[in-house]
Amino acid sequence: SPMSSSSRCVHVSAHRQLSFRRRGHGRSSGATSDELGAALRRFRALPGQHAQVCAGDLPSAAACSSATLLESCGAAAREAGQLSDAKVAKLALRRARQGKEPLEGVLPIVAKRSPLCRRLRMLVRFRGTDFHGWMRQPGLRTVQGELEDTLRRLLGQLVRVVPAGRTDAGVHAMAQVCQFEALLGDLPAADLAAIANVELPEDLRVLSVAVADADFNVMVTKWKRYVYRVPGASPPSSLAKSEPKWPPDVAKMRAAAARLLGEHDFAGFQSKGGRQTTVRTVHRCSVLEAAGGLEVVMEGNGFLMHMCRILVGTLLEVGCGVRSAEHVESILASGDRQLAGPTMSADGLCLEHVEHEQEWSAELSEAIQVSGPVPKSGPVV
């Protein structure tokens, strides 16, 4: 379609800056915008809210020439939506003072206050086994890095993805909520999920993308749910020093869990300080018997570093007779990390729900079913 000279320059610039080749997955060009649109229509017709998208069903976004893809997505950064030269200079100066690398040869930076810019809410699922946590780190594979690199290739903009909370290396997520700002042009936000999933690895999926209110802040949450799954066949290696009696007594674990409910100072259940306050409210701490082991469901207004994993380690020690249920009160009163149980391995923990709209209630908690575990292999659909 015809483009203005300024818009055409942006296309050409983006064409030079983007390679559209994933590591080890180079693809040829040639798909047209009509083919991409037909694929999106097929995707909408698939059953289920989170239908699996295979490369065979949707032509690779990377297979499109960069200019065609950016035009078909309606997301080439427009001059009106970019930061001014003065603001870019200030950003460069701030990064230099913070010891960060300069932004050289990067994609256009979208001005968040531009009327063309949209704040987008994205729901993602991932298997944390092969990720070094959420946060982008040089030379390491992270969830943020994979998402941002993919979105930047597709949208031709310097997208930054912000989560509701950062997860540690090895921790999984069934429904992590994120936000980012971008220019989408004529592309429906919901269609971006289908396009992104073609380029993302199978252990990371975008479940949905929607336009959020301008004042939406993904980091301001009402409450979250984490679930820790304990295999029942043998005691976890984290408990080896305790020489536990296996299997644990579930009734004793539940008695200890009841003492964690409410607002407390959970300093004794964190692995590292640094927070302004260690006071948190735990709304729910349930020990459920499930096929193949136990599930510890933890819901609260926030959790400290490794807090969920230390809580589970403490509950297991109570269940195995190493500690009494009353010992939990001593940990809360003293704030002494040495009195609590071990930090359980990250692979058992999963972020299952992040609530931004409704305050916690027993009715709402029961209405949101505990999902099954993230698949150990294959696509996380």
Secondary structure, DSSP 8 states (H G I E B T S, - for coil): ----HHHHHHHHHHHHH----BTTB-----B-HHHHHHHHHHHHHSSSTT----TTTS--GGGB-HHHHHHHHT-S--GGGB--HHHHHHHHHHHHHTT-----S----B-TTSTT-EEEEEEEEE-GGG---SS--TTS--HHHHHHHHHHHHH-S----EESS---TT-EEEEEEEEEEE--TTS-TTHHHHHHHHHS-TTEEEEEEEE--TT--TT--SEEEEEEEEESSS--GGGGGG---SS--HHHHHHHHHTT-EEEE-GGG-S----S--EEEEEEEEEEEETTEEEEEEEES---TTHHHHHHHHHHHHHTTSS-TTHHHHHHHH--GGGS-----GGGEEEEEEESSS---HHHHHHS-------SSS---
